[in-house]
């Protein structure tokens, strides 16, 4: 009886060696897609990080500009530079505007972003350039100006 059960189990399903071969083929077919998705996630994460740093630098700059006088543009520039440098992002441009007629002040910060793998996104017709310019703007009302 024991011999009968043992022989039935062996013939019931496919052999383990053919399952291993199938798994290897499936893995080699899926691997390029997984690598593509991983690279895209890393690059988009880096771009999102740089965009957030640029936005934060603009907010910090406009806040400082709104509470100081118009002659303190050097202080605003130093604060924006401090924020982007702390995040290891290179500042490409800085624009300080105001106060305008409605007492608003505006700071625009620009940084250049280099994709690690720009060709990955161009496969899908995204048209990303290398380097890409990322800009953050912030506007605040200057209640202290007359």
C-alpha positions in Angstrom: 0.0 0.0 0.0 2.8 2.4 0.8 4.5 1.7 -2.5 1.2 2.4 -4.4 0.8 5.9 -2.7 4.4 6.8 -3.4 4.2 6.0 -7.1 0.9 7.9 -7.4 2.4 11.0 -6.0 5.3 11.0 -8.4 3.2 10.8 -11.5 0.5 13.2 -10.3 2.2 16.5 -11.4 5.0 18.0 -13.6 8.5 17.4 -12.5 10.4 20.1 -10.5 13.1 20.6 -13.1 10.6 21.8 -15.7 9.0 24.2 -13.2 12.4 25.7 -12.5 13.0 26.3 -16.2 9.6 27.9 -16.6 10.3 30.2 -13.7 13.6 31.2 -15.2 12.0 32.1 -18.5 9.3 34.1 -16.8 11.9 36.0 -14.7 14.0 36.9 -17.8 10.9 38.2 -19.5 9.8 40.4 -16.5 13.3 41.6 -15.4 13.6 44.4 -18.0 10.2 45.8 -17.1 11.1 45.7 -13.4 14.4 47.4 -14.0 12.6 50.1 -16.1 10.1 50.8 -13.4 12.8 50.9 -10.7 14.9 53.4 -12.7 11.8 55.5 -13.5 10.8 55.6 -9.8 14.3 56.6 -8.7 14.5 59.4 -11.3 11.0 60.7 -10.6 11.7 60.6 -6.8 14.9 62.7 -7.3 13.1 65.2 -9.5 10.2 65.5 -7.0 12.8 66.1 -4.2 14.5 68.9 -6.1 11.2 70.5 -7.0 10.2 70.4 -3.3 13.6 72.0 -2.3 13.1 74.7 -4.8 9.6 75.4 -3.6 10.7 75.5 0.0 13.6 77.9 -0.9 11.1 80.2 -2.6 8.8 80.1 0.4 11.6 80.9 2.8 12.8 83.7 0.5 9.4 85.4 0.1 8.7 85.1 3.9 12.0 86.9 4.6 11.3 89.5 1.9 7.8 90.2 3.2 9.1 91.0 6.7 12.2 93.1 5.7 12.7 96.2 3.6 13.2 96.3 -0.1 16.9 97.0 0.4 17.5 93.6 2.0 17.6 91.5 -1.2 21.1 90.2 -0.3 19.6 88.7 2.9 16.9 87.0 0.8 19.5 85.7 -1.6 21.6 84.4 1.2 18.6 82.6 2.8 17.6 81.0 -0.5 21.2 79.9 -1.1 21.3 78.4 2.4 18.1 76.3 1.8 19.2 74.9 -1.6 22.8 74.3 -0.4 21.6 72.4 2.6 19.8 70.0 0.3 22.8 69.8 -2.1 20.9 71.4 -5.0 22.6 73.9 -7.3 20.8 77.2 -7.6 20.4 78.3 -11.3 18.3 81.4 -10.9 16.7 83.7 -8.4 14.2 86.4 -9.1 12.9 88.8 -6.4 10.0 91.0 -7.3 8.1 93.6 -5.3 6.5 95.1 -3.5 4.0 95.6 -6.2 1.0 97.9 -6.2 -1.0 95.3 -4.2 1.8 95.1 -1.7 2.7 91.6 -2.8 6.3 90.3 -3.1 7.3 87.3 -5.2 10.4 85.1 -5.2 11.1 82.6 -8.0 13.9 80.1 -7.6 15.2 77.9 -10.4 17.4 74.8 -10.3 18.8 72.6 -13.0 18.0 68.9 -12.7 19.9 66.2 -14.5 18.1 62.9 -15.1 20.2 59.8 -14.4 18.5 57.9 -17.3 16.8 60.5 -19.6 16.4 57.9 -22.4 14.1 55.8 -20.3 11.3 58.5 -20.4 11.9 59.3 -24.0 11.0 55.8 -25.0 7.4 56.7 -24.2 7.6 60.1 -26.0 7.9 62.2 -22.8 10.5 64.5 -24.3 12.4 65.2 -21.1 15.6 67.2 -21.7 18.8 66.9 -19.8 19.3 69.2 -17.8 15.7 70.1 -16.9 14.9 73.4 -15.3 12.7 73.2 -12.2 11.2 76.4 -10.8 9.4 77.2 -7.6 7.5 80.4 -7.0 6.0 81.9 -3.9 4.0 85.1 -3.4 3.2 86.8 -0.1 1.6 90.1 0.8 3.9 92.6 2.5 1.8 94.2 5.1 4.6 96.2 6.6 5.3 98.4 3.5 3.6 101.7 3.1 
